[in-house]
Amino acid sequence: MDSILILDYGSQYTQLIARRIREIGVYASILPGDAKLSESELSGVKGIVLSGSPWSVYEPGAPAPDPAVYKSGLPVLGICYGIQRMTADFGGLVRTLPDREYGRRAVRVEEENALTRGLPSSFLSWMSHGDSVDTPAPGFRVLARSETGIPAILAHESKPLWGVQFHPEVTHCEHGLAILGNFAVGICGASREWSMERYVEEAGVRIRSAAGGGDVLLLISGGVDSTVAAALVLKSLDPERVHLMYIDTGLMRKGESEQVMRTLRGLGATHVHRVDAEADFLSVLAGVEDPEEKRKRIGDMFITVQEREVARLGIPEAFLVQGTLYTDLIESGKGVGKKAHVIKSHHNVRSPLVERKRREGRVVEPLDRLYKDEVRSLGRLLGVPEEVVGRHPFPGPGLGVRVLGEVTREKCEVLREADDIYISELKRRGLYDEIWQAFAVLLPVRSVGVAGDVRRYGWVLALRAIVSSDGMTADVYPFPMKDLLEISSLITNRVPQIGRVTYDVSSKPPATIEWE
């Protein structure tokens, strides 16, 4: 099968490049940016993409491609750091900008080329860089510039080398898919043979190979990811070998545990285990305020409870299956290479106990190369009910990272009630499906208020609602003010412990979707 090889230099968007190319119908694989490329690794490869990076090309230790990349004769597309790397490698000049270019920027096309074919004369790109090409390397032509005059698209006059200073893989970039299609299909000549059906086949092979003839245990959070992972595992293995364990942490949303159990039984699972571990989790979170420490403790307790229950059930040799997504891996600094920065730790990625099991080869993660939108598509293909597939994302640590500061049973109850009112109202008003993710956050702040003639000192609640397609970037949902005011009033009237409601208007980036 034809493929595009992506070399990862630590960008938060590397897997998103693969995601977009796969969306075109072309298979894409990823290797570390400095990987030595053998003949076997280039088998079937029609083109190479150099990803972005948090590094500057002039920093000591900055990642660079194997010289075989340029000698291969394959078309190469440099994205952001990738074109800066290419420029420096071929004798051009890269400089640090006085002001970082970030967000939407207009790009004006000055010359048509195979990469710019079909693009309008001007379009909005998505920029995210502090360095930029100052003087193109000899032989490179500028095909387009940003509104500030910075080279935005470049191509070599005789070599199969192209580059863009922006991120065409990000959904906010207009015509980004067309640019990637021009490269993968038009320039590289790759055939469109990739599909989600193909992914199901390959994931099934991975699952069966990893599990061998043994049992597998899947920890269910109740969200889309773990539920789809369960459906995939049940399709790939004999259900008698699959144990689904739902650990009720006490950090779940209102009525969630009961809904999870109904869903799991509906998937045809034979072995479903529910564990009441609220006391365990609240105990290790007592007095802890740091979000990273909370995530680590929750992650460790998940594995502690799992190991305890596995011993009780008599399946100690079972492989651990997780619904880990690639966004979890890259935000936790676990991208393909070693140049990624940690944005936040996910309990199913960076927990010491999970890492130990991963080193032992005892973890199977069949969704670890998918994004949320792909997981939803996979779930529909596998017959997972739409009410589950279309459900808003929920973090593994649950309310543990939505109660800011110390987590207590009382705070969780307050947040559960408020969040239930918020989500129920979104559904009642027909807004839920317009929003990619919505939730409430209990802030570690009390505010003076008045209830009737009585002074009240209540908690402050923040509402969050964003629109996105993959979770890597997100915009704030533009609530009609009438709805926002009415929902706020309902919450403060029905949950007396809450005295004030705010609305978070931060996009991602610079913020993350979750607060912790």
Rosetta blueprint (number, residue, H / E / L):
1 M L
2 D L
3 S E
4 I E
5 L E
6 I E
7 L E
8 D E
9 Y L
10 G L
11 S L
12 Q L
13 Y L
14 T H
15 Q H
16 L H
17 I H
18 A H
19 R H
20 R H
21 I H
22 R H
23 E H
24 I H
25 G L
26 V L
27 Y E
28 A E
29 S E
30 I E
31 L E
32 P E
33 G L
34 D L
35 A L
36 K L
37 L L
38 S L
39 E L
40 S L
41 E L
42 L L
43 S L
44 G L
45 V E
46 K E
47 G E
48 I E
49 V E
50 L E
51 S L
52 G L
53 S L
54 P L
55 W L
56 S L
57 V L
58 Y L
59 E L
60 P L
61 G L
62 A L
63 P L
64 A L
65 P L
66 D L
67 P L
68 A H
69 V H
70 Y H
71 K H
72 S L
73 G L
74 L L
75 P L
76 V E
77 L E
78 G E
79 I E
80 C L
81 Y H
82 G H
83 I H
84 Q H
85 R H
86 M H
87 T H
88 A H
89 D H
90 F L
91 G L
92 G L
93 L E
94 V E
95 R E
96 T E
97 L E
98 P E
99 D E
100 R E
101 E E
102 Y E
103 G E
104 R E
105 R E
106 A E
107 V E
108 R E
109 V E
110 E L
111 E L
112 E L
113 N L
114 A L
115 L L
116 T L
117 R L
118 G L
119 L L
120 P L
121 S L
122 S E
123 F E
124 L E
125 S E
126 W E
127 M E
128 S E
129 H E
130 G E
131 D E
132 S E
133 V E
134 D E
135 T E
136 P L
137 A L
138 P L
139 G L
140 F E
141 R E
142 V E
143 L E
144 A E
145 R E
146 S E
147 E L
148 T L
149 G L
150 I L
151 P E
152 A E
153 I E
154 L E
155 A E
156 H E
157 E L
158 S L
159 K L
160 P L
161 L E
162 W E
163 G E
164 V E
165 Q L
166 F L
167 H L
168 P L
169 E L
170 V L
171 T L
172 H L
173 C L
174 E L
175 H L
176 G H
177 L H
178 A H
179 I H
180 L H
181 G H
182 N H
183 F H
184 A H
185 V H
186 G H
187 I H
188 C L
189 G L
190 A L
191 S L
192 R L
193 E L
194 W L
195 S L
196 M H
197 E H
198 R H
199 Y H
200 V H
201 E H
202 E H
203 A H
204 G H
205 V H
206 R H
207 I H
208 R H
209 S H
210 A H
211 A H
212 G L
213 G L
214 G L
215 D L
216 V E
217 L E
218 L E
219 L E
220 I E
221 S L
222 G L
223 G L
224 V H
225 D H
226 S H
227 T H
228 V H
229 A H
230 A H
231 A H
232 L H
233 V H
234 L H
235 K H
236 S H
237 L L
238 D L
239 P H
240 E H
241 R H
242 V E
243 H E
244 L E
245 M E
246 Y E
247 I E
248 D E
249 T L
250 G L
251 L L
252 M L
253 R L
254 K L
255 G L
256 E H
257 S H
258 E H
259 Q H
260 V H
261 M H
262 R H
263 T H
264 L H
265 R H
266 G H
267 L L
268 G L
269 A L
270 T L
271 H E
272 V E
273 H E
274 R E
275 V E
276 D E
277 A L
278 E H
279 A H
280 D H
281 F H
282 L H
283 S H
284 V H
285 L H
286 A L
287 G L
288 V L
289 E L
290 D L
291 P H
292 E H
293 E H
294 K H
295 R H
296 K H
297 R H
298 I H
299 G H
300 D H
301 M H
302 F H
303 I H
304 T H
305 V H
306 Q H
307 E H
308 R H
309 E H
310 V H
311 A H
312 R H
313 L H
314 G L
315 I L
316 P L
317 E L
318 A L
319 F E
320 L E
321 V E
322 Q L
323 G L
324 T L
325 L L
326 Y H
327 T H
328 D H
329 L H
330 I H
331 E H
332 S L
333 G L
334 K L
335 G L
336 V L
337 G L
338 K L
339 K L
340 A L
341 H L
342 V L
343 I L
344 K L
345 S L
346 H L
347 H H
348 N H
349 V H
350 R H
351 S L
352 P H
353 L H
354 V H
355 E H
356 R H
357 K H
358 R H
359 R H
360 E L
361 G L
362 R L
363 V E
364 V E
365 E L
366 P L
367 L L
368 D L
369 R L
370 L L
371 Y L
372 K H
373 D H
374 E H
375 V H
376 R H
377 S H
378 L H
379 G H
380 R H
381 L H
382 L L
383 G L
384 V L
385 P L
386 E H
387 E H
388 V H
389 V H
390 G L
391 R L
392 H L
393 P L
394 F L
395 P L
396 G L
397 P L
398 G H
399 L H
400 G H
401 V H
402 R L
403 V E
404 L L
405 G L
406 E L
407 V L
408 T L
409 R H
410 E H
411 K H
412 C H
413 E H
414 V H
415 L H
416 R H
417 E H
418 A H
419 D H
420 D H
421 I H
422 Y H
423 I H
424 S H
425 E H
426 L H
427 K H
428 R H
429 R L
430 G L
431 L L
432 Y H
433 D H
434 E H
435 I L
436 W L
437 Q E
438 A E
439 F E
440 A E
441 V E
442 L E
443 L E
444 P E
445 V E
446 R E
447 S E
448 V E
449 G E
450 V E
451 A E
452 G L
453 D L
454 V E
455 R E
456 R E
457 Y E
458 G E
459 W E
460 V E
461 L E
462 A E
463 L E
464 R E
465 A E
466 I E
467 V E
468 S L
469 S L
470 D L
471 G L
472 M L
473 T L
474 A E
475 D E
476 V E
477 Y L
478 P L
479 F L
480 P L
481 M H
482 K H
483 D H
484 L H
485 L H
486 E H
487 I H
488 S H
489 S H
490 L H
491 I H
492 T H
493 N H
494 R H
495 V L
496 P L
497 Q L
498 I E
499 G E
500 R E
501 V E
502 T E
503 Y E
504 D L
505 V L
506 S L
507 S L
508 K E
509 P L
510 P L
511 A L
512 T L
513 I L
514 E L
515 W L
516 E L
